Amino acid sequence: MCGIAGFCNWKRDWEKNIRKMNERMRHRGPDASGIWASEDGDVVLGHQRLSIVDLSENGAQPMQSHSGRFEMVFNGEIYNYREIAKRLIEEKKVDRFRGSSDTEVLLEAMEHMGIEEAISLCKGMFAIALYDKKERRLYLLRDRIGEKPLYYGFVNGCFVFGSDIGSISVLDGFSNEINRDVLDIYFVHGYIPAPYSIYEDIWKLEPGCILTLEAPFSRPSVKTFWSVMDAAKKGQENLFAGSREEAAEELERLLKASIRDQMVADVPVGAFLSAGIDSSTIVALMQSLNHGKVKSFTIGMGEKEYNEAEAAREIAKVLGTEHTELYITEADAKAVIPKLPFMFGEPFADSSQIPTYLVSKMTREHVTVSLSGDGGDELFCGYTSYASVSRIWGKMKNVPYFLRKPCSELVLHSPLVKKELFRIKGKLLGARDPSDIYVQSRLTDPLTMGIAREHGNLPYKYTQMPAGYLEETNHTIMLMDMLMYHPDDILVKVDRTAMAVSLETRVPMLDKDVVEFAWSLPLEYKRQDGTGKLVLRDVLYKYVPKKLMDRPKKGFSIPIAKWLMEPSLRAWAETLIDRRTLETQGILNPDTVWKIWKDFVENGVWRIQIWYILMFQAWMADRAAVR
């Protein structure tokens, strides 16, 4: 795990600026720092290293290929690099390797096999910058699901890129304006999805993509080498033919293979254990593969309704792990809030970012790598919202859209709209299809679209799906989440909070083979009678008694609404949304912001947009302080 950065055609003091970029992301790789520049100075690469595999200088970056043609910086891990190395040697493309790092193997594979063939062979998480000196061509690549971040764009006419958007914003003369077109999306979801960013002319490279940029480095082109949409379509058109028991056996085999690869490191490895199905499955399989005790970690809270530590402790005892838990206080959690703008670099407001940071901080005191159970809900139909959308669509689908749409407008423009229940029903009645129900369910509060003064009309990435792309409603919504919510919320949260304390996180369920297999399963192997993740549960129950898992999931949530009512945080919040500050900034609508806030403090009406607003304003304050 590392951080990468670089730019092209930066003629003014390039060394000072690449060092500034590296310094801004030092937390991503505190073990070593490196830079490289082409002879003409047109291309500059920077790297911060967190040493995981091959701790020697043989693993240092930027790294040059054996022939000297290619230079590369790389963030992530290639889990099957030993197999690729063996193939390169057997095919006599490489005589020997200088060290034992996946970086060197990846670099040689790209030179000898070609970029696309090499990256298609790789299983792992990665953000890569590769420069071909002979062709004067720069490549940027991002992993299939989006575990590792990669921003790119233009600053003062120069092409720039980095693992951290904060590394781009520290460049001399950075003056890119706030991208107001993304604000509506942000205030609906609490995050900014790829390909967009908070700044104009800065984008996120989407998962499974390769960006190519040739001299004079002014017109990048992007192509896809792997798509979760294609994987989902192919899987659903070629369903697994075996029984559910056989599916569980195959899933267990694939997960064990993924976990076995992801436990390889030259530093201590552990795992998060939240007491849910997903993390419990990962830890159970880790322990089954490990000769010693797996190190597992969880955090607890004083509020019983938010606390999973006791259940996690029972699971750890059954599995026989070396378990560590930390009970956090309100003061611990509140102390994280001022760090969030720097940590994420742009507005991000999933409040579970706070406990995720705290469990990462505690885990880093014991290990350098931690496996997580993320991906189970999206791949195995775990969220209750999937069933809700399916149920609603089941009631609506037999009424033609041309009849439902006028009825929807009639409700939304009648006195009934004053009642929330009718407003929601009216909004959902006008949905075109199941995916539109999912979208419209987030737009039922009219105040949401009034927070930003200016409005954009940017498309969501899942709008590229043709109508009826997948036949089954639940699978359609799962795919929408895999395209946006999972990479742009869940994986961002885990990456940024863990890397803030220099902890590498790995996600076994996002292994290519696991993902593609999950999409080949019929819905009845995933959800029946209100219970999701059935086939995953079948695997887990071989290791943990079913009765121990039969309880509501709590997850990494915190009582943020309760805390904001307390004097210290309320004062902090009201300072951020001070009317004069909002007027001066000219970005948010003060009347809407204060309507939302007063509804909360005076009437107890909690809207998640409150946290979205506060995280945006905290980022604005941090940005102003840096400037």
C-alpha positions as CSV (number, residue, x, y, z in Angstrom):
1,M,0.0,0.0,0.0
2,C,1.4,3.3,-1.0
3,G,0.6,6.7,-2.6
4,I,1.5,7.7,-6.1
5,A,1.6,11.2,-7.8
6,G,3.0,12.9,-10.8
7,F,2.6,15.4,-13.6
8,C,3.6,16.3,-17.1
9,N,5.0,19.5,-18.6
10,W,5.4,21.1,-15.2
11,K,8.3,23.4,-16.1
12,R,8.3,25.5,-12.9
13,D,10.3,24.0,-10.1
14,W,9.2,20.4,-10.7
15,E,11.2,18.9,-7.9
16,K,9.7,21.2,-5.2
17,N,6.2,20.4,-6.4
18,I,6.6,16.6,-6.6
19,R,8.0,16.7,-3.1
20,K,5.0,18.7,-1.9
21,M,2.7,16.1,-3.5
22,N,4.6,13.3,-1.7
23,E,4.6,15.1,1.6
24,R,0.8,15.6,1.4
25,M,0.3,11.8,1.2
26,R,3.0,10.7,3.5
27,H,0.4,8.9,5.7
28,R,-0.2,6.6,2.8
29,G,3.4,5.5,2.8
30,P,5.6,6.6,5.6
31,D,8.4,4.1,5.1
32,A,10.1,5.7,2.1
33,S,9.8,8.5,-0.5
34,G,10.9,8.5,-4.1
35,I,10.8,10.6,-7.2
36,W,11.8,10.2,-10.8
37,A,11.9,12.6,-13.8
38,S,12.5,12.0,-17.5
39,E,15.6,13.5,-19.0
40,D,13.6,16.3,-20.6
41,G,11.7,16.9,-17.3
42,D,8.4,16.5,-19.2
43,V,7.2,13.5,-17.0
44,V,7.7,13.4,-13.2
45,L,6.6,10.5,-10.9
46,G,6.4,10.5,-7.1
47,H,5.9,7.7,-4.6
48,Q,5.4,7.2,-0.9
49,R,6.0,3.6,0.3
50,L,4.3,1.5,2.9
51,S,6.5,-1.6,2.8
52,I,4.4,-4.8,2.8
53,V,6.1,-7.2,0.4
54,D,10.0,-7.2,0.0
55,L,10.9,-4.7,2.6
56,S,14.4,-4.2,1.0
57,E,15.5,-1.5,-1.4
58,N,14.7,-4.0,-4.2
59,G,11.0,-3.0,-3.7
60,A,11.6,0.7,-3.8
61,Q,9.8,3.0,-6.2
62,P,9.7,4.6,-8.7
63,M,11.0,1.4,-10.3
64,Q,12.6,1.0,-13.7
65,S,12.1,-2.1,-15.9
66,H,15.0,-4.4,-16.5
67,S,15.4,-3.0,-20.0
68,G,15.2,0.6,-18.8
69,R,12.3,1.4,-21.1
70,F,9.5,1.7,-18.5
71,E,9.3,3.6,-15.2
72,M,6.5,2.9,-12.8
73,V,4.9,3.9,-9.5
74,F,2.3,1.5,-8.0
75,N,-0.2,1.6,-5.1
76,G,-1.7,-1.7,-4.1
77,E,-1.0,-5.4,-4.2
78,I,-0.9,-8.0,-6.9
79,Y,-1.9,-11.2,-5.0
80,N,-1.0,-13.7,-7.8
81,Y,2.3,-12.1,-8.7
82,R,4.3,-15.3,-7.9
83,E,2.3,-17.2,-10.6
84,I,3.0,-14.4,-13.1
85,A,6.7,-14.4,-12.2
86,K,6.8,-18.1,-12.7
87,R,5.2,-17.8,-16.2
88,L,7.6,-15.0,-17.2
89,I,10.6,-17.1,-16.3
90,E,9.2,-20.3,-17.9
91,E,8.5,-18.4,-21.1
92,K,12.1,-17.0,-20.9
93,K,10.9,-13.4,-21.0
94,V,12.8,-12.8,-17.7
95,D,16.0,-14.5,-16.6
96,R,15.6,-13.7,-13.0
97,F,14.1,-11.0,-10.7
98,R,16.3,-8.7,-8.6
99,G,14.0,-8.9,-5.6
100,S,10.7,-10.5,-4.4
101,S,8.3,-7.6,-4.9
102,D,5.0,-7.7,-6.9
103,T,6.0,-4.3,-8.3
104,E,9.0,-5.7,-10.2
105,V,6.9,-8.6,-11.5
106,L,4.1,-6.3,-12.6
107,L,6.5,-4.0,-14.4
108,E,8.2,-6.9,-16.3
109,A,4.8,-8.4,-17.2
110,M,3.6,-5.1,-18.7
111,E,6.8,-4.8,-20.8
112,H,6.8,-8.3,-22.1
113,M,3.1,-9.1,-22.4
114,G,1.7,-5.7,-23.1
115,I,-0.4,-3.5,-20.8
116,E,-3.8,-5.0,-21.3
117,E,-2.8,-8.7,-21.3
118,A,-0.7,-8.2,-18.2
119,I,-3.3,-6.3,-16.2
120,S,-6.0,-8.8,-17.2
121,L,-3.8,-11.6,-15.6
122,C,-3.4,-9.6,-12.4
123,K,-5.6,-10.3,-9.4
124,G,-5.4,-7.6,-6.8
125,M,-6.0,-3.9,-5.9
126,F,-4.1,-1.3,-7.7
127,A,-3.6,2.3,-8.9
128,I,-0.7,2.4,-11.4
129,A,1.2,5.0,-13.3
130,L,3.5,3.6,-16.0
131,Y,5.6,5.7,-18.4
132,D,7.0,4.3,-21.7
133,K,10.1,6.3,-22.4
134,K,10.4,5.0,-25.9
135,E,6.9,5.9,-27.0
136,R,6.6,8.9,-24.7
137,R,3.3,7.5,-23.4
138,L,1.9,7.6,-19.9
139,Y,-0.6,5.0,-18.7
140,L,-2.8,5.2,-15.6
141,L,-4.6,2.1,-14.5
142,R,-7.1,1.4,-11.7
143,D,-8.3,-2.0,-10.3
144,R,-11.5,-3.7,-11.3
145,I,-13.8,-2.7,-8.4
146,G,-12.1,0.5,-7.2
147,E,-10.3,-0.4,-4.0
148,K,-7.4,2.1,-4.7
149,P,-8.0,5.7,-5.6
150,L,-6.6,7.6,-8.6
151,Y,-7.3,11.2,-9.4
152,Y,-6.2,13.0,-12.6
153,G,-6.8,16.2,-14.5
154,F,-5.3,19.5,-15.3
155,V,-3.8,22.3,-13.2
156,N,-2.7,25.4,-15.0
157,G,-2.8,23.5,-18.2
158,C,-0.5,20.7,-17.0
159,F,-1.6,17.1,-16.6
160,V,-1.5,15.9,-13.0
161,F,-2.4,12.7,-11.1
162,G,-2.3,11.3,-7.6
163,S,-3.7,8.8,-5.1
164,D,-4.9,11.8,-2.9
165,I,-6.8,14.7,-4.3
166,G,-5.1,16.7,-1.5
167,S,-1.8,16.1,-3.2
168,I,-3.1,17.8,-6.3
169,S,-4.5,20.8,-4.4
170,V,-1.1,21.6,-2.9
171,L,0.6,22.2,-6.2
172,D,1.9,25.8,-6.7
173,G,-0.7,28.0,-8.4
174,F,-3.6,25.5,-7.9
175,S,-6.7,27.5,-8.4
176,N,-9.3,25.0,-9.8
177,E,-12.8,26.1,-8.9
178,I,-15.2,24.1,-6.9
179,N,-17.3,21.9,-9.3
180,R,-20.8,23.2,-8.5
181,D,-22.3,20.7,-10.9
182,V,-21.6,17.8,-8.4
183,L,-23.2,19.4,-5.4
184,D,-26.7,18.0,-6.0
185,I,-25.3,14.5,-6.2
186,Y,-23.2,15.1,-3.0
187,F,-26.2,16.4,-1.0
188,V,-28.3,13.4,-2.1
189,H,-25.7,10.7,-1.3
190,G,-23.0,12.2,0.9
191,Y,-20.1,11.5,-1.4
192,I,-19.0,12.4,-4.9
193,P,-19.0,9.4,-7.3
194,A,-16.4,8.8,-10.0
195,P,-15.7,10.1,-12.5
196,Y,-16.4,13.4,-10.8
197,S,-14.5,15.2,-8.1
198,I,-15.1,18.4,-6.0
199,Y,-12.8,20.4,-8.3
200,E,-13.4,21.4,-11.9
201,D,-11.0,19.7,-14.4
202,I,-10.1,17.0,-11.8
203,W,-11.6,13.5,-12.2
204,K,-11.4,10.1,-10.7
205,L,-10.3,7.3,-13.0
206,E,-13.2,4.8,-12.9
207,P,-12.6,1.2,-11.8
208,G,-11.4,-1.3,-14.4
209,C,-10.1,1.5,-16.7
210,I,-6.8,2.4,-18.4
211,L,-6.0,6.0,-19.2
212,T,-3.5,6.7,-22.0
213,L,-1.7,10.0,-22.5
214,E,0.8,10.6,-25.3
215,A,3.2,13.5,-25.7
216,P,2.5,16.5,-25.6
217,F,0.3,15.2,-22.7
218,S,-2.8,17.2,-23.3
219,R,-5.5,14.7,-24.5
220,P,-6.1,11.6,-22.3
221,S,-8.1,8.8,-23.6
222,V,-9.8,6.2,-21.4
223,K,-10.8,2.6,-22.1
224,T,-12.2,-0.2,-20.0
225,F,-10.3,-3.5,-19.5
226,W,-12.9,-5.1,-17.1
227,S,-16.5,-4.1,-16.2
228,V,-18.7,-5.2,-13.4
229,M,-21.6,-4.6,-15.7
230,D,-20.2,-7.2,-18.1
231,A,-19.5,-9.6,-15.3
232,A,-23.1,-9.2,-14.0
233,K,-24.6,-9.7,-17.4
234,K,-22.5,-12.7,-18.3
235,G,-23.1,-14.3,-14.9
236,Q,-26.8,-13.9,-15.0
237,E,-26.9,-15.3,-18.6
238,N,-24.8,-18.3,-17.5
239,L,-26.3,-19.3,-14.1
240,F,-24.5,-21.7,-11.8
241,A,-26.1,-25.1,-12.5
242,G,-25.4,-26.8,-9.2
243,S,-27.4,-27.0,-6.0
244,R,-27.2,-24.4,-3.2
245,E,-25.0,-26.8,-1.2
246,E,-22.7,-27.0,-4.2
247,A,-22.7,-23.3,-4.6
248,A,-21.6,-22.9,-1.0
249,E,-18.8,-25.4,-1.5
250,E,-17.5,-23.5,-4.5
251,L,-17.9,-20.1,-2.8
252,E,-15.9,-21.4,0.2
253,R,-13.2,-22.7,-2.2
254,L,-12.9,-19.4,-4.0
255,L,-12.9,-17.3,-0.8
256,K,-10.2,-19.5,0.8
257,A,-8.1,-19.1,-2.4
258,S,-8.6,-15.3,-2.2
259,I,-7.9,-15.2,1.5
260,R,-4.8,-17.4,1.2
261,D,-3.3,-15.0,-1.4
262,Q,-4.3,-11.9,0.6
263,M,-2.7,-13.2,3.9
264,V,0.7,-13.1,2.2
265,A,2.9,-10.3,3.5
266,D,6.3,-9.6,5.1
267,V,4.6,-7.8,7.9
268,P,1.9,-8.8,10.5
269,V,-1.6,-9.4,9.1
270,G,-5.0,-9.3,11.0
271,A,-8.7,-8.7,10.3
272,F,-11.6,-6.5,11.3
273,L,-14.4,-8.4,13.1
274,S,-17.6,-6.5,13.3
275,A,-19.7,-9.5,14.3
276,G,-21.7,-9.4,11.0
277,I,-22.0,-12.2,8.5
278,D,-19.3,-10.8,6.1
279,S,-16.4,-10.1,8.5
280,S,-17.2,-13.3,10.5
281,T,-16.9,-15.4,7.3
282,I,-13.6,-13.8,6.4
283,V,-12.1,-14.3,9.9
284,A,-13.5,-17.9,10.1
285,L,-11.8,-18.8,6.8
286,M,-8.6,-17.0,7.7
287,Q,-8.4,-19.0,11.0
288,S,-9.1,-22.3,9.1
289,L,-6.1,-21.6,6.9
290,N,-3.8,-20.3,9.6
291,H,-1.6,-22.5,11.8
292,G,-1.5,-19.9,14.6
293,K,-4.1,-17.6,15.9
294,V,-5.5,-14.9,13.6
295,K,-5.4,-11.4,15.1
296,S,-8.9,-10.0,15.0
297,F,-10.0,-6.5,16.0
298,T,-13.3,-4.7,16.9
299,I,-14.4,-1.6,18.7
300,G,-17.3,-1.2,21.1
301,M,-19.4,1.7,22.3
302,G,-21.2,2.4,25.5
303,E,-24.6,2.8,23.7
304,K,-26.0,-0.7,23.6
305,E,-27.9,-0.2,20.4
306,Y,-24.7,0.6,18.6
307,N,-22.4,-1.9,20.3
308,E,-21.4,-5.2,18.5
309,A,-18.2,-5.8,20.6
310,E,-19.8,-8.4,22.9
311,A,-21.1,-10.4,19.9
312,A,-17.7,-10.1,18.2
313,R,-16.0,-11.4,21.3
314,E,-18.2,-14.5,21.3
315,I,-17.5,-15.2,17.7
316,A,-13.8,-14.7,18.2
317,K,-13.9,-17.2,21.1
318,V,-15.6,-19.8,19.0
319,L,-13.1,-19.3,16.2
320,G,-10.1,-19.2,18.5
321,T,-8.6,-15.9,17.3
322,E,-6.3,-13.6,19.2
323,H,-8.9,-10.9,19.7
324,T,-8.5,-7.3,20.6
325,E,-11.3,-4.9,21.3
326,L,-11.4,-1.2,22.2
327,Y,-14.3,0.6,23.8
328,I,-14.5,4.1,22.5
329,T,-16.0,7.1,24.2
330,E,-17.9,10.0,22.8
331,A,-14.8,12.1,23.3
332,D,-12.7,9.6,21.2
333,A,-15.2,9.8,18.4
334,K,-15.6,13.6,18.5
335,A,-11.9,14.0,18.4
336,V,-11.8,12.5,15.0
337,I,-14.1,15.0,13.4
338,P,-11.5,17.8,12.9
339,K,-9.3,15.3,11.0
340,L,-11.8,14.3,8.4
341,P,-11.4,17.1,5.8
342,F,-7.6,16.4,5.6
343,M,-8.2,12.6,5.6
344,F,-10.6,12.6,2.6
345,G,-9.4,15.6,0.7
346,E,-12.9,16.4,-0.6
347,P,-16.4,16.4,1.0
348,F,-17.3,12.9,2.3
349,A,-20.1,12.3,4.8
350,D,-20.7,8.7,5.6
351,S,-20.6,9.1,9.4
352,S,-19.3,5.5,9.9
353,Q,-16.0,7.0,8.7
354,I,-15.5,7.9,12.4
355,P,-15.6,4.4,13.9
356,T,-13.8,3.0,10.8
357,Y,-11.0,5.3,11.5
358,L,-10.9,4.4,15.2
359,V,-10.8,0.6,14.5
360,S,-8.1,1.2,11.9
361,K,-6.1,3.2,14.4
362,M,-6.4,0.5,17.0
363,T,-5.6,-2.2,14.5
364,R,-2.5,-0.5,13.3
365,E,-1.0,-0.7,16.7
366,H,-0.8,-4.5,16.2
367,V,-0.6,-5.2,12.5
368,T,0.3,-3.5,9.2
369,V,-2.3,-5.3,7.0
370,S,-6.0,-6.0,7.9
371,L,-8.5,-7.9,5.9
372,S,-12.2,-6.8,5.8
373,G,-15.5,-8.3,4.9
374,D,-16.7,-5.5,2.6
375,G,-18.7,-6.6,-0.5
376,G,-20.9,-9.2,1.0
377,D,-24.1,-7.1,1.0
378,E,-23.7,-6.0,-2.6
379,L,-22.7,-9.4,-4.0
380,F,-25.1,-11.6,-2.0
381,C,-28.2,-9.4,-1.7
382,G,-27.7,-8.4,2.0
383,Y,-29.3,-5.0,2.2
384,T,-33.0,-4.9,3.1
385,S,-33.5,-2.1,0.6
386,Y,-33.2,-4.6,-2.2
387,A,-36.2,-6.5,-1.1
388,S,-38.1,-3.2,-0.5
389,V,-37.5,-2.0,-4.0
390,S,-38.6,-5.4,-5.4
391,R,-41.7,-5.4,-3.3
392,I,-42.7,-1.8,-4.4
393,W,-42.0,-2.6,-8.0
394,G,-44.1,-5.8,-7.8
395,K,-47.1,-3.6,-6.8
396,M,-46.5,-1.0,-9.6
397,K,-45.2,-2.8,-12.6
398,N,-48.6,-3.9,-13.9
399,V,-49.8,-0.3,-14.2
400,P,-48.4,1.3,-17.4
401,Y,-46.0,4.2,-16.9
402,F,-48.1,6.6,-19.0
403,L,-50.9,6.1,-16.4
404,R,-48.7,6.2,-13.3
405,K,-46.7,9.3,-14.2
406,P,-49.8,11.7,-14.3
407,C,-51.0,10.2,-11.0
408,S,-47.6,10.9,-9.5
409,E,-47.7,14.5,-10.7
410,L,-51.2,14.9,-9.3
411,V,-50.2,13.8,-5.8
412,L,-47.0,15.9,-5.8
413,H,-48.9,19.0,-6.8
414,S,-51.8,18.5,-4.3
415,P,-52.2,19.4,-0.6
416,L,-51.4,15.7,0.2
417,V,-47.7,16.5,-0.5
418,K,-47.5,18.2,2.9
419,K,-47.6,14.8,4.5
420,E,-44.3,12.8,4.1
421,L,-46.0,9.5,3.5
422,F,-48.0,10.8,0.5
423,R,-44.9,12.7,-0.8
424,I,-42.9,9.5,-0.8
425,K,-45.6,7.5,-2.4
426,G,-46.2,10.2,-5.0
427,K,-42.5,10.3,-5.9
428,L,-42.1,6.5,-6.2
429,L,-45.3,6.2,-8.2
430,G,-43.6,8.1,-11.0
431,A,-40.6,5.8,-11.2
432,R,-40.0,4.3,-14.7
433,D,-38.5,1.0,-13.5
434,P,-36.9,-0.6,-10.4
435,S,-33.7,1.3,-10.7
436,D,-35.6,4.6,-10.9
437,I,-37.4,3.6,-7.7
438,Y,-34.0,3.3,-6.0
439,V,-33.0,6.7,-7.3
440,Q,-36.3,8.5,-6.5
441,S,-36.4,7.1,-3.0
442,R,-33.5,9.4,-2.2
443,L,-35.2,12.4,-3.7
444,T,-38.5,12.5,-1.7
445,D,-37.5,15.5,0.5
446,P,-37.8,18.7,-1.5
447,L,-35.3,20.5,0.7
448,T,-32.4,18.3,-0.5
449,M,-32.3,19.8,-3.9
450,G,-32.4,23.3,-2.4
451,I,-29.2,23.1,-0.4
452,A,-26.9,24.1,-3.2
453,R,-27.5,27.5,-4.9
454,E,-26.5,26.2,-8.4
455,H,-27.6,22.9,-9.9
456,G,-26.0,20.5,-12.2
457,N,-27.5,17.8,-14.3
458,L,-24.7,15.2,-14.3
459,P,-25.6,11.6,-15.1
460,Y,-25.1,8.7,-12.7
461,K,-22.8,6.0,-14.1
462,Y,-25.5,3.4,-13.8
463,T,-27.7,5.3,-16.1
464,Q,-25.6,3.7,-18.9
465,M,-27.5,0.5,-18.2
466,P,-30.2,-0.2,-20.8
467,A,-33.7,-0.7,-19.5
468,G,-34.0,-4.4,-18.4
469,Y,-30.3,-4.9,-18.5
470,L,-30.7,-7.6,-15.8
471,E,-34.0,-9.4,-15.6
472,E,-34.3,-9.6,-11.8
473,T,-35.0,-6.5,-9.8
474,N,-32.8,-7.3,-6.8
475,H,-29.8,-7.9,-9.1
476,T,-30.4,-4.6,-10.9
477,I,-30.2,-2.7,-7.6
478,M,-27.1,-4.7,-6.5
479,L,-25.4,-3.8,-9.7
480,M,-26.2,-0.1,-9.2
481,D,-24.6,-0.3,-5.8
482,M,-21.5,-2.1,-7.2
483,L,-21.2,0.7,-9.8
484,M,-21.4,3.6,-7.4
485,Y,-22.2,3.2,-3.7
486,H,-19.7,0.4,-3.0
487,P,-16.6,1.9,-4.8
488,D,-17.4,5.6,-4.1
489,D,-18.7,5.3,-0.5
490,I,-17.7,2.1,1.2
491,L,-14.3,1.6,-0.4
492,V,-13.4,5.3,-0.1
493,K,-14.3,5.2,3.6
494,V,-12.1,2.1,4.2
495,D,-9.2,3.3,2.1
496,R,-8.9,6.9,3.5
497,T,-9.5,6.1,7.2
498,A,-7.1,3.1,7.1
499,M,-4.4,4.9,5.1
500,A,-4.7,7.9,7.5
501,V,-2.9,5.6,10.1
502,S,-0.8,3.8,7.4
503,L,-2.8,0.6,7.6
504,E,-3.3,-1.5,4.5
505,T,-6.7,-3.0,4.1
506,R,-7.5,-5.9,1.8
507,V,-11.0,-7.1,0.7
508,P,-11.1,-10.8,-0.2
509,M,-14.7,-10.7,-1.4
510,L,-13.7,-8.4,-4.2
511,D,-11.4,-11.0,-5.8
512,K,-12.2,-11.2,-9.5
513,D,-13.2,-14.9,-9.3
514,V,-15.4,-14.4,-6.2
515,V,-17.2,-11.4,-7.9
516,E,-17.8,-13.2,-11.1
517,F,-19.0,-16.3,-9.3
518,A,-21.4,-14.3,-7.2
519,W,-23.0,-12.8,-10.3
520,S,-23.6,-16.3,-11.6
521,L,-25.8,-17.3,-8.7
522,P,-29.6,-17.3,-8.9
523,L,-31.4,-15.0,-6.5
524,E,-32.9,-17.8,-4.5
525,Y,-29.3,-18.8,-3.4
526,K,-28.9,-15.2,-2.1
527,R,-32.3,-14.2,-0.6
528,Q,-35.5,-15.9,0.5
529,D,-38.2,-15.0,2.9
530,G,-36.6,-11.8,4.0
531,T,-33.2,-13.3,4.7
532,G,-30.2,-12.3,2.5
533,K,-26.7,-13.6,1.9
534,L,-28.0,-17.2,2.1
535,V,-25.1,-19.0,0.4
536,L,-22.6,-16.9,2.4
537,R,-24.3,-17.9,5.6
538,D,-24.1,-21.5,4.5
539,V,-20.3,-21.1,4.4
540,L,-20.2,-19.3,7.7
541,Y,-22.4,-21.8,9.6
542,K,-19.7,-24.5,9.0
543,Y,-17.5,-22.6,11.5
544,V,-19.9,-20.5,13.7
545,P,-23.2,-21.7,15.2
546,K,-26.2,-20.3,13.4
547,K,-27.8,-19.2,16.7
548,L,-24.8,-16.9,17.4
549,M,-25.4,-15.0,14.1
550,D,-29.2,-14.7,14.4
551,R,-29.4,-11.1,15.6
552,P,-30.0,-7.7,13.9
553,K,-26.9,-6.2,12.3
554,K,-25.7,-2.9,13.9
555,G,-22.6,-2.2,11.8
556,F,-20.3,0.7,12.4
557,S,-22.9,3.4,13.2
558,I,-22.7,6.2,15.7
559,P,-25.4,8.3,17.4
560,I,-24.4,11.4,15.5
561,A,-27.9,13.1,15.8
562,K,-27.7,12.7,19.6
563,W,-24.2,14.2,19.7
564,L,-25.1,17.2,17.6
565,M,-27.7,18.2,20.2
566,E,-25.0,18.5,22.8
567,P,-23.6,22.0,23.4
568,S,-20.0,21.6,22.2
569,L,-20.9,19.9,18.8
570,R,-23.9,22.1,18.4
571,A,-21.7,25.2,18.7
572,W,-19.2,23.7,16.2
573,A,-22.0,23.0,13.8
574,E,-23.6,26.4,14.0
575,T,-20.2,28.1,13.5
576,L,-19.8,26.2,10.3
577,I,-23.2,27.1,9.0
578,D,-23.1,30.8,10.2
579,R,-25.3,32.8,7.8
580,R,-22.6,35.3,7.1
581,T,-20.2,32.6,6.2
582,L,-22.7,30.9,3.9
583,E,-23.5,34.2,2.2
584,T,-19.8,35.0,1.7
585,Q,-19.1,31.6,0.2
586,G,-22.0,31.9,-2.1
587,I,-22.3,28.1,-2.6
588,L,-25.1,26.9,-0.3
589,N,-28.6,28.4,0.2
590,P,-28.6,29.8,3.8
591,D,-32.4,29.7,4.1
592,T,-32.6,26.0,3.2
593,V,-29.6,25.1,5.4
594,W,-31.1,26.8,8.4
595,K,-34.6,25.4,7.7
596,I,-33.1,21.9,7.9
597,W,-31.1,22.8,11.0
598,K,-34.0,24.4,12.9
599,D,-36.2,21.5,12.1
600,F,-33.6,19.4,13.8
601,V,-32.8,21.4,16.9
602,E,-36.3,22.7,17.5
603,N,-38.5,19.9,16.3
604,G,-36.2,16.8,16.5
605,V,-36.5,16.2,12.7
606,W,-33.2,14.5,11.7
607,R,-32.2,14.5,8.1
608,I,-29.0,12.8,7.0
609,Q,-28.3,15.9,4.9
610,I,-27.3,17.7,8.2
611,W,-24.1,15.6,8.4
612,Y,-23.6,16.1,4.6
613,I,-23.8,19.9,5.1
614,L,-21.5,19.9,8.1
615,M,-18.9,17.8,6.3
616,F,-19.0,20.1,3.3
617,Q,-18.6,23.2,5.4
618,A,-15.8,21.6,7.5
619,W,-14.0,20.8,4.2
620,M,-14.6,24.4,3.1
621,A,-13.1,25.7,6.3
622,D,-10.1,23.4,6.0
623,R,-9.6,24.5,2.4
624,A,-9.7,28.2,3.4
625,A,-7.2,27.6,6.2
626,V,-4.7,25.9,3.9
627,R,-4.9,28.7,1.4
